[in-house]
Amino acid sequence: MWRWIKKLLMSNPEIDVFPSAKFVLTTKKDDDFWGFRFEWNGCDVAYANCELTAENVLGLSDICVENNLLLPPSLKKQLPSSWRNKTGTGNFRSLGIGTALLKRVIEEAEKAGIKKIWGSVTHDAVKENEHLLGWYERQGFTTHPADDECLENAVFKVVMKLSSND
């Protein structure tokens, strides 16, 4: 079933509800804060938080896809075995969910006239996911050394300039 979900996510990022898997992608914008949530049967399995850091600049504060999610017993039974870790917790990585979230962030940024999206990447994030920088680059970001705009413990900065607003 996960291949079907991944194919659906990658082929049509506009879809908000994935009925067979009961996935829902929601967006909340509040002044300078934008929040994106990906839910599976009512449980948050992924999120992206952003904030406007300057005029037409969106900072990607955090993006996370759960790989060790504790689920209530009723949902554990519904979780496909390929999505379970050895401990029985939910692993929602490698399903295209992070890519769908990031695509939604980019779409909303373009609609709002944002010219640049950037984010800090910490050593811990790279250590936890060695493919993280490559993933950002495949999504259209460029990688730079961390600067003063980044989190204190950042080692890299990822930047995407939105060409549709040039």
JOPETA-V12870 format. One record per residue. RES is the residue in three letters. PHI is phi in whole degrees, 0 to 359 (* if undefined). PSI is psi in whole degrees, 0 to 359 (999 if undefined). BURIAL is I if it has 24 or more other C-alpha atoms within 12 Angstrom, else O. Layout:
res-><RES | RES>
phi-><PHI | PHI>
psi-><PSI | PSI>
burial-><BURIAL | BURIAL>
This chain:
res-><MET | TRP | ARG | TRP | ILE | LYS | LYS | LEU | LEU | MET | SER | ASN | PRO | GLU | ILE | ASP | VAL | PHE | PRO | SER | ALA | LYS | PHE | VAL | LEU | THR | THR | LYS | LYS | ASP | ASP | ASP | PHE | TRP | GLY | PHE | ARG | PHE | GLU | TRP | ASN | GLY | CYS | ASP | VAL | ALA | TYR | ALA | ASN | CYS | GLU | LEU | THR | ALA | GLU | ASN | VAL | LEU | GLY | LEU | SER | ASP | ILE | CYS | VAL | GLU | ASN | ASN | LEU | LEU | LEU | PRO | PRO | SER | LEU | LYS | LYS | GLN | LEU | PRO | SER | SER | TRP | ARG | ASN | LYS | THR | GLY | THR | GLY | ASN | PHE | ARG | SER | LEU | GLY | ILE | GLY | THR | ALA | LEU | LEU | LYS | ARG | VAL | ILE | GLU | GLU | ALA | GLU | LYS | ALA | GLY | ILE | LYS | LYS | ILE | TRP | GLY | SER | VAL | THR | HIS | ASP | ALA | VAL | LYS | GLU | ASN | GLU | HIS | LEU | LEU | GLY | TRP | TYR | GLU | ARG | GLN | GLY | PHE | THR | THR | HIS | PRO | ALA | ASP | ASP | GLU | CYS | LEU | GLU | ASN | ALA | VAL | PHE | LYS | VAL | VAL | MET | LYS | LEU | SER | SER | ASN | ASP>
phi-><* | 297 | 295 | 298 | 296 | 300 | 299 | 295 | 298 | 287 | 274 | 211 | 291 | 284 | 290 | 264 | 236 | 247 | 303 | 296 | 260 | 57 | 264 | 223 | 250 | 237 | 233 | 227 | 246 | 225 | 49 | 268 | 254 | 237 | 237 | 234 | 231 | 241 | 249 | 236 | 49 | 87 | 258 | 292 | 250 | 200 | 207 | 222 | 243 | 225 | 215 | 286 | 259 | 197 | 298 | 63 | 233 | 247 | 267 | 275 | 290 | 197 | 222 | 214 | 242 | 296 | 237 | 207 | 274 | 285 | 244 | 297 | 308 | 297 | 276 | 304 | 294 | 274 | 284 | 303 | 301 | 290 | 262 | 258 | 278 | 301 | 278 | 90 | 279 | 276 | 244 | 253 | 277 | 66 | 249 | 90 | 291 | 299 | 296 | 296 | 299 | 296 | 298 | 295 | 302 | 297 | 299 | 294 | 296 | 298 | 299 | 273 | 80 | 293 | 259 | 211 | 242 | 218 | 207 | 270 | 238 | 269 | 301 | 299 | 296 | 291 | 295 | 290 | 225 | 295 | 265 | 300 | 297 | 297 | 297 | 301 | 296 | 294 | 275 | 108 | 274 | 251 | 254 | 224 | 297 | 300 | 231 | 297 | 285 | 280 | 303 | 302 | 263 | 287 | 248 | 223 | 234 | 253 | 223 | 232 | 266 | 273 | 291 | 292 | 250 | 287>
psi-><327 | 329 | 323 | 316 | 314 | 315 | 318 | 315 | 315 | 328 | 339 | 82 | 352 | 341 | 129 | 332 | 134 | 88 | 316 | 324 | 355 | 45 | 142 | 132 | 123 | 153 | 136 | 123 | 129 | 101 | 252 | 354 | 134 | 130 | 138 | 132 | 141 | 117 | 146 | 115 | 42 | 355 | 132 | 120 | 347 | 153 | 158 | 130 | 135 | 159 | 146 | 119 | 344 | 175 | 124 | 24 | 126 | 123 | 127 | 98 | 320 | 141 | 131 | 134 | 124 | 136 | 4 | 54 | 124 | 126 | 150 | 152 | 322 | 326 | 331 | 322 | 330 | 347 | 121 | 145 | 330 | 347 | 3 | 141 | 174 | 331 | 354 | 1 | 163 | 133 | 111 | 13 | 161 | 26 | 358 | 5 | 316 | 319 | 318 | 318 | 311 | 321 | 321 | 318 | 313 | 316 | 314 | 323 | 316 | 317 | 326 | 0 | 19 | 137 | 339 | 138 | 135 | 159 | 155 | 142 | 122 | 163 | 318 | 320 | 319 | 323 | 318 | 324 | 94 | 345 | 4 | 311 | 320 | 322 | 313 | 317 | 322 | 336 | 356 | 5 | 155 | 151 | 135 | 161 | 150 | 147 | 189 | 337 | 339 | 167 | 153 | 323 | 14 | 146 | 339 | 159 | 131 | 139 | 137 | 123 | 129 | 111 | 334 | 349 | 10 | 999>
burial-><O | I | O | O | I | I | O | I | I | I | O | O | I | O | O | O | O | I | O | O | I | O | I | I | I | I | I | O | O | O | O | O | O | I | I | I | I | I | I | I | I | O | I | I | I | I | I | I | I | I | I | I | O | O | O | O | I | I | I | I | I | I | I | I | I | I | I | O | I | O | I | O | O | O | O | O | O | O | I | O | O | O | I | I | O | O | O | O | I | I | I | I | I | I | I | I | I | I | I | I | I | I | I | I | I | I | O | I | I | I | O | I | O | I | I | I | I | I | I | I | I | I | O | O | O | O | O | O | O | O | O | I | I | O | O | I | O | O | I | O | I | I | I | O | O | O | O | O | I | I | O | O | O | O | I | I | I | I | I | I | I | I | O | O | O | O>
